[in-house]
Amino acid sequence: MLAPVLARLHRIPGIADARVECSGTFFALSFREGVDDAAVLRAALEALGPSARRLASDDALAQLEARRRDEIWFSADDIRGLSFIEGRIIAMRAFAAVSGEVRLEREASELLRDALRIEIFGALDRVHDEGGRSSSGWFVPAWPGIVAGVTRRLGGSLPATTLGHISEKLMVQHVPSAVAGD
């Protein structure tokens, strides 16, 4: 996740602002006035990890020019917003998978859609509030807790057999064997 990287950069004394371009490859750092630029840069490179390097002048200028041409460079707040867009997509995919298999009345469908959004957004909020994770692999082990939260939210509204079917269909959405690279 990019949010924890940006958070680490912002904690470095001397960093005024840190942003990442849309591919997540390049970071733009602004230093505070009167700081030891070399020391701040060393700390930033350390925070970014062993493969981080300062761009050569021409490459850096090309990235800055792209930024001036309105290429999007995200702040930590922007990254959190993108997480919620991703959360909405995950919720809708899970909802579609369940509603394609389990017949629900309109009101129950709306409750399921809302419960998925609330529980997924809650998980995203917790991860961001805790400073993020080093990869998106955190989501797979968190999924059973999300499903449990959805089931609790729906508990008084649906018959136990329907809840069981919903839970079963949700659980198979994010299992370790089905997620490449985690």
MDTraj code that builds the backbone (N, CA, C; nanometers):
import mdtraj as md
import numpy as np

residues = "MET LEU ALA PRO VAL LEU ALA ARG LEU HIS ARG ILE PRO GLY ILE ALA ASP ALA ARG VAL GLU CYS SER GLY THR PHE PHE ALA LEU SER PHE ARG GLU GLY VAL ASP ASP ALA ALA VAL LEU ARG ALA ALA LEU GLU ALA LEU GLY PRO SER ALA ARG ARG LEU ALA SER ASP ASP ALA LEU ALA GLN LEU GLU ALA ARG ARG ARG ASP GLU ILE TRP PHE SER ALA ASP ASP ILE ARG GLY LEU SER PHE ILE GLU GLY ARG ILE ILE ALA MET ARG ALA PHE ALA ALA VAL SER GLY GLU VAL ARG LEU GLU ARG GLU ALA SER GLU LEU LEU ARG ASP ALA LEU ARG ILE GLU ILE PHE GLY ALA LEU ASP ARG VAL HIS ASP GLU GLY GLY ARG SER SER SER GLY TRP PHE VAL PRO ALA TRP PRO GLY ILE VAL ALA GLY VAL THR ARG ARG LEU GLY GLY SER LEU PRO ALA THR THR LEU GLY HIS ILE SER GLU LYS LEU MET VAL GLN HIS VAL PRO SER ALA VAL ALA GLY ASP".split()
xyz = np.array([
    [0.0829, -0.1180, 0.0000],
    [0.0000, 0.0000, 0.0000],
    [0.0873, 0.1243, 0.0000],
    [0.0448, 0.2233, -0.0704],
    [0.1206, 0.3478, -0.0786],
    [0.0992, 0.4390, 0.0418],
    [-0.0142, 0.4288, 0.1066],
    [-0.0426, 0.5170, 0.2200],
    [0.0628, 0.5063, 0.3296],
    [0.1050, 0.3838, 0.3698],
    [0.2058, 0.3794, 0.4754],
    [0.3406, 0.4364, 0.4315],
    [0.3730, 0.4229, 0.3050],
    [0.4983, 0.4788, 0.2545],
    [0.4925, 0.6311, 0.2642],
    [0.3824, 0.6890, 0.2193],
    [0.3679, 0.8347, 0.2296],
    [0.3676, 0.8794, 0.3758],
    [0.3058, 0.8001, 0.4630],
    [0.3046, 0.8347, 0.6052],
    [0.4459, 0.8326, 0.6621],
    [0.5259, 0.7321, 0.6238],
    [0.6656, 0.7264, 0.6711],
    [0.7425, 0.8482, 0.6221],
    [0.7207, 0.8864, 0.4984],
    [0.7907, 1.0033, 0.4448],
    [0.7503, 1.1304, 0.5192],
    [0.6231, 1.1454, 0.5496],
    [0.5752, 1.2649, 0.6194],
    [0.6282, 1.2744, 0.7624],
    [0.6657, 1.1602, 0.8215],
    [0.7200, 1.1625, 0.9577],
    [0.8667, 1.2051, 0.9618],
    [0.9312, 1.2135, 0.8484],
    [1.0723, 1.2532, 0.8443],
    [1.0817, 1.4035, 0.8688],
    [1.1566, 1.4436, 0.9718],
    [1.1749, 1.5879, 0.9941],
    [1.2372, 1.6509, 0.8693],
    [1.1804, 1.7574, 0.8245],
    [1.2316, 1.8251, 0.7059],
    [1.1490, 1.8029, 0.5810],
    [1.0607, 1.7037, 0.5820],
    [0.9727, 1.6812, 0.4655],
    [0.8499, 1.7702, 0.4812],
    [0.8273, 1.8565, 0.3830],
    [0.7089, 1.9430, 0.3830],
    [0.5914, 1.8735, 0.3152],
    [0.6193, 1.7972, 0.2095],
    [0.5138, 1.7288, 0.1352],
    [0.5750, 1.6096, 0.0631],
    [0.4955, 1.5050, 0.0466],
    [0.5365, 1.3860, -0.0280],
    [0.4170, 1.3402, -0.1095],
    [0.4429, 1.3105, -0.2363],
    [0.3382, 1.2632, -0.3268],
    [0.3939, 1.1510, -0.4121],
    [0.3035, 1.0698, -0.4634],
    [0.3425, 0.9593, -0.5499],
    [0.2641, 0.9710, -0.6802],
    [0.3317, 0.9414, -0.7928],
    [0.2612, 0.9519, -0.9208],
    [0.1731, 0.8297, -0.9400],
    [0.0887, 0.8347, -1.0397],
    [-0.0215, 0.7396, -1.0532],
    [0.0202, 0.5937, -1.0670],
    [0.1421, 0.5631, -1.1111],
    [0.1833, 0.4229, -1.1196],
    [0.2393, 0.3720, -0.9876],
    [0.2647, 0.4635, -0.8929],
    [0.3229, 0.4249, -0.7648],
    [0.4732, 0.4058, -0.7703],
    [0.5348, 0.4496, -0.8781],
    [0.6779, 0.4283, -0.8986],
    [0.7634, 0.5450, -0.8504],
    [0.7163, 0.6662, -0.8735],
    [0.7966, 0.7850, -0.8443],
    [0.7344, 0.8671, -0.7323],
    [0.8202, 0.9188, -0.6462],
    [0.7779, 1.0045, -0.5353],
    [0.8369, 1.1429, -0.5546],
    [0.7570, 1.2453, -0.5289],
    [0.8041, 1.3843, -0.5315],
    [0.8064, 1.4338, -0.3871],
    [0.9206, 1.4838, -0.3451],
    [0.9375, 1.5312, -0.2084],
    [0.9647, 1.6802, -0.2092],
    [0.9005, 1.7496, -0.1170],
    [0.9287, 1.8910, -0.0953],
    [0.9874, 1.9032, 0.0448],
    [1.0993, 1.9734, 0.0538],
    [1.1663, 1.9900, 0.1824],
    [1.1282, 2.1225, 0.2445],
    [1.1331, 2.1266, 0.3770],
    [1.1097, 2.2513, 0.4502],
    [1.2296, 2.3437, 0.4311],
    [1.2036, 2.4707, 0.4468],
    [1.3112, 2.5702, 0.4372],
    [1.4140, 2.5469, 0.5475],
    [1.5403, 2.5642, 0.5135],
    [1.6473, 2.5633, 0.6126],
    [1.6900, 2.4269, 0.6635],
    [1.6468, 2.3175, 0.5986],
    [1.6880, 2.1844, 0.6442],
    [1.8126, 2.1402, 0.5693],
    [1.8790, 2.0400, 0.6214],
    [1.9934, 1.9781, 0.5543],
    [1.9361, 1.8847, 0.4479],
    [1.9306, 1.9334, 0.3241],
    [1.8672, 1.8572, 0.2152],
    [1.9266, 1.7169, 0.2014],
    [2.0593, 1.7053, 0.2129],
    [2.1241, 1.5751, 0.1962],
    [2.0790, 1.4780, 0.3053],
    [2.0670, 1.5254, 0.4291],
    [2.0239, 1.4387, 0.5400],
    [1.8780, 1.3967, 0.5215],
    [1.7940, 1.4895, 0.4803],
    [1.6522, 1.4578, 0.4587],
    [1.6386, 1.3575, 0.3437],
    [1.7155, 1.3778, 0.2382],
    [1.7116, 1.2843, 0.1243],
    [1.7574, 1.1454, 0.1677],
    [1.8634, 1.1357, 0.2467],
    [1.9099, 1.0049, 0.2958],
    [1.7992, 0.9362, 0.3762],
    [1.7352, 1.0105, 0.4630],
    [1.6264, 0.9537, 0.5440],
    [1.5104, 0.9080, 0.4551],
    [1.4791, 0.9861, 0.3531],
    [1.3701, 0.9503, 0.2615],
    [1.4049, 0.8239, 0.1831],
    [1.5268, 0.8151, 0.1334],
    [1.5679, 0.6960, 0.0589],
    [1.5647, 0.5725, 0.1480],
    [1.6030, 0.5893, 0.2730],
    [1.5971, 0.4778, 0.3679],
    [1.4516, 0.4358, 0.3911],
    [1.3627, 0.5324, 0.4047],
    [1.2208, 0.5022, 0.4263],
    [1.1591, 0.4324, 0.3051],
    [1.2092, 0.4629, 0.1863],
    [1.1545, 0.4039, 0.0641],
    [1.2072, 0.2634, 0.0379],
    [1.3170, 0.2263, 0.1015],
    [1.3671, 0.0906, 0.0871],
    [1.4920, 0.0805, 0.0018],
    [1.5498, -0.0405, -0.0019],
    [1.6810, -0.0595, -0.0641],
    [1.6877, -0.0333, -0.2147],
    [1.5786, -0.0440, -0.2853],
    [1.5840, -0.0203, -0.4301],
    [1.5567, 0.1262, -0.4669],
    [1.5304, 0.2091, -0.3674],
    [1.5016, 0.3510, -0.3947],
    [1.6292, 0.4235, -0.4360],
    [1.6116, 0.5168, -0.5265],
    [1.7254, 0.5988, -0.5700],
    [1.6740, 0.7342, -0.6143],
    [1.7617, 0.8310, -0.6071],
    [1.7274, 0.9633, -0.6573],
    [1.7375, 0.9576, -0.8093],
    [1.6407, 1.0144, -0.8772],
    [1.6437, 1.0147, -1.0232],
    [1.7537, 1.1064, -1.0746],
    [1.8103, 1.0682, -1.1874],
    [1.9039, 1.1563, -1.2555],
    [1.8279, 1.2834, -1.2937],
    [1.9003, 1.3903, -1.3090],
    [1.8401, 1.5214, -1.3317],
    [1.7395, 1.5220, -1.4471],
    [1.7765, 1.4653, -1.5618],
    [1.6863, 1.4644, -1.6777],
    [1.5588, 1.3848, -1.6496],
    [1.5731, 1.2701, -1.5828],
    [1.4555, 1.1880, -1.5486],
    [1.3652, 1.2601, -1.4493],
    [1.4262, 1.3261, -1.3517],
    [1.3477, 1.4013, -1.2529],
    [1.2729, 1.5152, -1.3209],
    [1.3404, 1.5854, -1.4107],
    [1.2747, 1.6953, -1.4821],
    [1.1578, 1.6445, -1.5663],
    [1.1743, 1.5267, -1.6277],
    [1.0659, 1.4684, -1.7081],
    [0.9452, 1.4372, -1.6191],
    [0.9685, 1.3843, -1.4991],
    [0.8580, 1.3554, -1.4072],
    [0.7902, 1.4841, -1.3613],
    [0.8687, 1.5844, -1.3310],
    [0.8105, 1.7123, -1.2888],
    [0.7313, 1.7776, -1.4021],
    [0.7798, 1.7615, -1.5230],
    [0.7068, 1.8159, -1.6386],
    [0.5722, 1.7450, -1.6545],
    [0.5713, 1.6146, -1.6355],
    [0.4450, 1.5395, -1.6426],
    [0.3484, 1.5908, -1.5362],
    [0.4011, 1.6215, -1.4193],
    [0.3156, 1.6753, -1.3120],
    [0.2595, 1.8114, -1.3527],
    [0.3406, 1.8918, -1.4153],
    [0.2927, 2.0236, -1.4616],
    [0.1863, 2.0094, -1.5707],
    [0.1902, 1.8990, -1.6442],
    [0.0896, 1.8730, -1.7484],
    [-0.0336, 1.8042, -1.6909],
    [-0.0496, 1.8111, -1.5599],
    [-0.1673, 1.7596, -1.4896],
    [-0.1707, 1.6085, -1.4719],
    [-0.0551, 1.5411, -1.4841],
    [-0.0532, 1.4010, -1.4427],
    [-0.0803, 1.4004, -1.2929],
    [-0.1563, 1.3040, -1.2486],
    [-0.1969, 1.3015, -1.1084],
    [-0.0836, 1.2474, -1.0213],
    [-0.0520, 1.3230, -0.9166],
    [0.0410, 1.2807, -0.8119],
    [-0.0396, 1.2814, -0.6823],
    [-0.0479, 1.1676, -0.6181],
    [-0.1371, 1.1495, -0.5048],
    [-0.0720, 1.1835, -0.3713],
    [-0.1508, 1.2460, -0.2852],
    [-0.1115, 1.2691, -0.1467],
    [-0.1600, 1.1501, -0.0636],
    [-0.1255, 1.1476, 0.0639],
    [-0.1730, 1.0403, 0.1521],
    [-0.3258, 1.0402, 0.1600],
    [-0.3873, 1.1586, 0.1646],
    [-0.5339, 1.1662, 0.1684],
    [-0.5959, 1.1126, 0.0401],
    [-0.5323, 1.1407, -0.0731],
    [-0.5823, 1.0888, -0.2008],
    [-0.5787, 0.9361, -0.2016],
    [-0.4718, 0.8797, -0.1471],
    [-0.4564, 0.7341, -0.1445],
    [-0.5680, 0.6709, -0.0622],
    [-0.6012, 0.7327, 0.0490],
    [-0.7108, 0.6802, 0.1312],
    [-0.8412, 0.6818, 0.0510],
    [-0.8652, 0.7888, -0.0213],
    [-0.9844, 0.7966, -0.1059],
    [-0.9858, 0.6876, -0.2116],
    [-0.8709, 0.6603, -0.2710],
    [-0.8630, 0.5532, -0.3709],
    [-0.8925, 0.4173, -0.3078],
    [-0.8516, 0.3998, -0.1833],
    [-0.8817, 0.2746, -0.1143],
    [-1.0323, 0.2540, -0.1030],
    [-1.1058, 0.3622, -0.0782],
    [-1.2509, 0.3489, -0.0665],
    [-1.3160, 0.3214, -0.2017],
    [-1.2588, 0.3726, -0.3078],
    [-1.3095, 0.3364, -0.4409],
    [-1.2870, 0.1872, -0.4645],
    [-1.1675, 0.1397, -0.4308],
    [-1.1385, -0.0023, -0.4446],
    [-1.2314, -0.0853, -0.3551],
    [-1.2569, -0.0358, -0.2338],
    [-1.3485, -0.1050, -0.1428],
    [-1.4882, -0.1156, -0.1997],
    [-1.5334, -0.0093, -0.2644],
    [-1.6666, -0.0111, -0.3270],
    [-1.6702, -0.1170, -0.4377],
    [-1.5647, -0.1273, -0.5155],
    [-1.5583, -0.2274, -0.6225],
    [-1.5611, -0.3682, -0.5635],
    [-1.4823, -0.3907, -0.4578],
    [-1.4804, -0.5223, -0.3925],
    [-1.6187, -0.5558, -0.3382],
    [-1.6828, -0.4588, -0.2753],
    [-1.8160, -0.4817, -0.2194],
    [-1.9158, -0.5167, -0.3294],
    [-1.9109, -0.4465, -0.4394],
    [-2.0069, -0.4732, -0.5477],
    [-1.9801, -0.6079, -0.6148],
    [-1.8536, -0.6464, -0.6266],
    [-1.8235, -0.7788, -0.6827],
    [-1.8750, -0.8895, -0.5916],
    [-1.8546, -0.8719, -0.4611],
    [-1.9039, -0.9712, -0.3655],
    [-2.0562, -0.9755, -0.3687],
    [-2.1177, -0.8585, -0.3734],
    [-2.2636, -0.8520, -0.3801],
    [-2.3147, -0.9227, -0.5053],
    [-2.2527, -0.8979, -0.6182],
    [-2.2955, -0.9608, -0.7436],
    [-2.2801, -1.1124, -0.7367],
    [-2.1712, -1.1587, -0.6772],
    [-2.1490, -1.3033, -0.6660],
    [-2.2567, -1.3683, -0.5796],
    [-2.2927, -1.3029, -0.4692],
    [-2.3954, -1.3586, -0.3806],
    [-2.5328, -1.3489, -0.4448],
    [-2.5660, -1.2332, -0.4966],
    [-2.7013, -1.2149, -0.5502],
    [-2.7245, -1.2986, -0.6757],
    [-2.6191, -1.3408, -0.7416],
    [-2.6339, -1.4313, -0.8552],
    [-2.6638, -1.5740, -0.8127],
    [-2.6369, -1.6064, -0.6873],
    [-2.6548, -1.7432, -0.6367],
    [-2.7658, -1.7565, -0.5320],
    [-2.7886, -1.6494, -0.4569],
    [-2.8870, -1.6538, -0.3477],
    [-2.9991, -1.5560, -0.3815],
    [-3.1191, -1.6068, -0.3891],
    [-3.2344, -1.5217, -0.4216],
    [-3.2714, -1.4374, -0.3002],
    [-3.2695, -1.3055, -0.3190],
    [-3.3016, -1.2130, -0.2106],
    [-3.4078, -1.1138, -0.2572],
    [-3.4966, -1.0792, -0.1657],
    [-3.5924, -0.9725, -0.1935],
    [-3.5163, -0.8402, -0.2007],
    [-3.5806, -0.7394, -0.2572],
    [-3.5159, -0.6096, -0.2771],
    [-3.4593, -0.5517, -0.1470],
    [-3.5391, -0.5528, -0.0419],
    [-3.4945, -0.4964, 0.0858],
    [-3.3732, -0.5722, 0.1405],
    [-3.3743, -0.7042, 0.1297],
    [-3.2618, -0.7850, 0.1768],
    [-3.1369, -0.7583, 0.0927],
    [-3.1572, -0.7395, -0.0366],
    [-3.0443, -0.7063, -0.1248],
    [-2.9796, -0.5747, -0.0836],
    [-3.0622, -0.4769, -0.0535],
    [-3.0101, -0.3466, -0.0111],
    [-2.9358, -0.3580, 0.1214],
    [-2.9902, -0.4383, 0.2130],
    [-2.9221, -0.4597, 0.3412],
    [-2.7867, -0.5263, 0.3206],
    [-2.7812, -0.6253, 0.2328],
    [-2.6552, -0.6938, 0.2029],
    [-2.5550, -0.5968, 0.1409],
    [-2.5988, -0.5205, 0.0434],
    [-2.5106, -0.4228, -0.0226],
    [-2.4533, -0.3251, 0.0803],
    [-2.5387, -0.2731, 0.1679],
    [-2.4938, -0.1786, 0.2704],
    [-2.3990, -0.2444, 0.3700],
    [-2.4313, -0.3651, 0.4130],
    [-2.3473, -0.4347, 0.5105],
    [-2.2080, -0.4614, 0.4534],
    [-2.2018, -0.5018, 0.3283],
    [-2.0716, -0.5241, 0.2641],
    [-1.9905, -0.3951, 0.2597],
    [-2.0530, -0.2873, 0.2176],
    [-1.9818, -0.1597, 0.2099],
    [-1.9329, -0.1163, 0.3474],
    [-2.0180, -0.1225, 0.4459],
    [-1.9823, -0.0783, 0.5811],
    [-1.8667, -0.1612, 0.6368],
    [-1.8732, -0.2912, 0.6228],
    [-1.7687, -0.3781, 0.6788],
    [-1.6360, -0.3640, 0.6035],
    [-1.6421, -0.3543, 0.4715],
    [-1.5182, -0.3376, 0.3943],
    [-1.4573, -0.2011, 0.4226],
    [-1.5384, -0.0961, 0.4243],
    [-1.4865, 0.0378, 0.4558],
    [-1.4294, 0.0414, 0.5977],
    [-1.4930, -0.0280, 0.6907],
    [-1.4410, -0.0344, 0.8270],
    [-1.3031, -0.0977, 0.8313],
    [-1.2846, -0.2059, 0.7565],
    [-1.1533, -0.2714, 0.7513],
    [-1.0496, -0.1776, 0.6895],
    [-1.0872, -0.1084, 0.5828],
    [-0.9946, -0.0133, 0.5194],
    [-0.9587, 0.1001, 0.6148],
    [-1.0572, 0.1518, 0.6854],
    [-1.0309, 0.2572, 0.7833],
    [-0.9310, 0.2104, 0.8887],
    [-0.9519, 0.0899, 0.9414],
    [-0.8603, 0.0385, 1.0442],
    [-0.7186, 0.0287, 0.9910],
    [-0.7031, -0.0236, 0.8701],
    [-0.5693, -0.0387, 0.8130],
    [-0.5038, 0.0979, 0.7933],
    [-0.5764, 0.1932, 0.7403],
    [-0.5198, 0.3276, 0.7220],
    [-0.4878, 0.3917, 0.8566],
    [-0.5776, 0.3778, 0.9542],
    [-0.5548, 0.4373, 1.0860],
    [-0.4340, 0.3764, 1.1565],
    [-0.4054, 0.2509, 1.1268],
    [-0.2899, 0.1831, 1.1863],
    [-0.1616, 0.2098, 1.1080],
    [-0.1693, 0.2886, 1.0023],
    [-0.0499, 0.3208, 0.9243],
    [-0.0312, 0.2375, 0.8002],
    [-0.1307, 0.1567, 0.7662],
    [-0.1249, 0.0794, 0.6424],
    [-0.0561, -0.0547, 0.6590],
    [-0.0394, -0.1238, 0.5503],
    [0.0286, -0.2529, 0.5444],
    [0.1306, -0.2460, 0.4317],
    [0.2254, -0.3360, 0.4343],
    [0.3301, -0.3341, 0.3324],
    [0.2806, -0.3867, 0.1980],
    [0.1689, -0.4596, 0.1977],
    [0.1121, -0.5073, 0.0711],
    [-0.0387, -0.5240, 0.0886],
    [-0.1060, -0.5498, -0.0228],
    [-0.2511, -0.5722, -0.0166],
    [-0.2853, -0.7131, 0.0303],
    [-0.1851, -0.7942, 0.0592],
    [-0.2084, -0.9305, 0.1065],
    [-0.2821, -0.9371, 0.2387],
    [-0.2921, -0.8271, 0.3109],
    [-0.3642, -0.8244, 0.4393],
    [-0.5122, -0.8552, 0.4231],
    [-0.5660, -0.8296, 0.3029],
    [-0.7099, -0.8390, 0.2833],
    [-0.7611, -0.9826, 0.2916],
    [-0.6839, -1.0775, 0.2393],
    [-0.7290, -1.2178, 0.2386],
    [-0.7517, -1.2693, 0.3804],
    [-0.6557, -1.2543, 0.4733],
    [-0.6836, -1.3016, 0.6092],
    [-0.7898, -1.2180, 0.6815],
    [-0.8130, -1.0953, 0.6388],
    [-0.9154, -1.0107, 0.7009],
    [-1.0556, -1.0460, 0.6515],
    [-1.0671, -1.1108, 0.5373],
    [-1.1971, -1.1374, 0.4757],
    [-1.2930, -1.2155, 0.5658],
    [-1.2508, -1.3229, 0.6346],
    [-1.3462, -1.3927, 0.7216],
    [-1.4072, -1.3011, 0.8290],
    [-1.3294, -1.2080, 0.8817],
    [-1.3833, -1.1125, 0.9786],
    [-1.4832, -1.0177, 0.9153],
    [-1.4564, -0.9789, 0.7918],
    [-1.5497, -0.8931, 0.7183],
    [-1.6809, -0.9675, 0.6958],
    [-1.6699, -1.0928, 0.6533],
    [-1.7904, -1.1752, 0.6307],
    [-1.8676, -1.1927, 0.7617],
    [-1.7966, -1.2149, 0.8713],
    [-1.8631, -1.2291, 1.0016],
    [-1.9380, -1.1009, 1.0376],
    [-1.8768, -0.9867, 1.0095],
    [-1.9435, -0.8594, 1.0356],
    [-2.0679, -0.8417, 0.9504],
    [-2.0601, -0.8803, 0.8250],
    [-2.1763, -0.8727, 0.7355],
    [-2.2878, -0.9619, 0.7902],
    [-2.2514, -1.0819, 0.8292],
    [-2.3502, -1.1768, 0.8819],
    [-2.4159, -1.1217, 1.0085],
    [-2.3359, -1.0628, 1.0979],
    [-2.3935, -1.0025, 1.2195],
    [-2.4916, -0.8908, 1.1839],
    [-2.4552, -0.8081, 1.0874],
    [-2.5422, -0.6966, 1.0476],
    [-2.6754, -0.7462, 0.9912],
    [-2.6721, -0.8599, 0.9234],
    [-2.7936, -0.9137, 0.8610],
    [-2.8718, -1.0069, 0.9529],
    [-2.8120, -1.0419, 1.0665],
    [-2.8649, -1.1445, 1.1559],
    [-3.0126, -1.1379, 1.1868],
    [-3.0667, -1.0250, 1.2236],
    [-3.2075, -1.0178, 1.2609],
    [-3.3008, -0.9987, 1.1431],
    [-3.2446, -0.9845, 1.0229],
    [-3.3265, -0.9501, 0.9066],
    [-3.3561, -1.0665, 0.8133],
    [-3.2761, -1.1726, 0.8226],
    [-3.2896, -1.2831, 0.7269],
    [-3.2947, -1.4164, 0.8001],
    [-3.3589, -1.5154, 0.7405],
    [-3.3604, -1.6494, 0.8007],
    [-3.2179, -1.7063, 0.8093],
    [-3.1949, -1.7905, 0.9078],
    [-3.0627, -1.8494, 0.9308],
    [-3.0104, -1.9239, 0.8080],
    [-3.0981, -1.9940, 0.7371],
    [-3.0518, -2.0679, 0.6185],
    [-3.0031, -1.9724, 0.5101],
    [-3.0734, -1.8616, 0.4922],
    [-3.0319, -1.7616, 0.3932],
    [-2.8989, -1.6995, 0.4352],
    [-2.8850, -1.6671, 0.5635],
    [-2.7583, -1.6126, 0.6137],
    [-2.6439, -1.7103, 0.5894],
    [-2.6708, -1.8378, 0.6113],
    [-2.5690, -1.9407, 0.5871],
    [-2.5261, -1.9445, 0.4417],
    [-2.6218, -1.9348, 0.3501],
    [-2.5894, -1.9337, 0.2064],
    [-2.5091, -1.8089, 0.1699],
    [-2.5493, -1.6949, 0.2241],
    [-2.4780, -1.5700, 0.1960],
    [-2.3345, -1.5808, 0.2466],
    [-2.3195, -1.6266, 0.3698],
    [-2.1861, -1.6395, 0.4285],
    [-2.0990, -1.7344, 0.3465],
    [-2.1563, -1.8455, 0.3060],
    [-2.0842, -1.9444, 0.2251],
    [-2.0373, -1.8833, 0.0927],
    [-2.1257, -1.8119, 0.0256],
    [-2.0911, -1.7512, -0.1040],
    [-1.9877, -1.6392, -0.0866],
    [-1.9976, -1.5650, 0.0236],
    [-1.8999, -1.4594, 0.0483],
    [-1.7623, -1.5169, 0.0807],
    [-1.7580, -1.6220, 0.1597],
    [-1.6292, -1.6773, 0.2036],
    [-1.5415, -1.7199, 0.0861],
    [-1.6013, -1.7688, -0.0205],
    [-1.5198, -1.8158, -0.1335],
    [-1.4713, -1.7014, -0.2222],
    [-1.5118, -1.5788, -0.1916],
    [-1.4694, -1.4645, -0.2743],
    [-1.3220, -1.4336, -0.2584],
    [-1.2682, -1.4510, -0.1402],
    [-1.1280, -1.4165, -0.1144],
    [-1.0643, -1.5242, -0.0288],
    [-1.0213, -1.6305, -0.0943],
    [-0.9506, -1.7370, -0.0248],
    [-0.8070, -1.7395, -0.0760],
    [-0.7108, -1.7766, 0.0095],
    [-0.5689, -1.7691, -0.0313],
    [-0.5363, -1.8387, -0.1622],
    [-0.5959, -1.9536, -0.1885],
    [-0.5634, -2.0263, -0.3115],
    [-0.6140, -1.9546, -0.4359],
    [-0.7104, -1.8639, -0.4189],
    [-0.7692, -1.7960, -0.5344],
    [-0.7019, -1.6612, -0.5630],
    [-0.6075, -1.6206, -0.4769],
    [-0.5451, -1.4899, -0.4931],
    [-0.3999, -1.5083, -0.5319],
    [-0.3650, -1.4686, -0.6521],
    [-0.2282, -1.4836, -0.6997],
    [-0.1354, -1.3869, -0.6292],
    [-0.0160, -1.4347, -0.5995],
    [0.0878, -1.3467, -0.5453],
    [0.0786, -1.3197, -0.3967],
    [-0.0144, -1.3767, -0.3260],
    [-0.0231, -1.3516, -0.1806],
    [0.0098, -1.4772, -0.1036],
])
top = md.Topology()
chain = top.add_chain()
for i, resn in enumerate(residues, 1):
    res = top.add_residue(resn, chain, resSeq=i)
    for name in ("N", "CA", "C"):
        top.add_atom(name, md.element.get_by_symbol(name[0]), res)
traj = md.Trajectory(xyz[None], top)
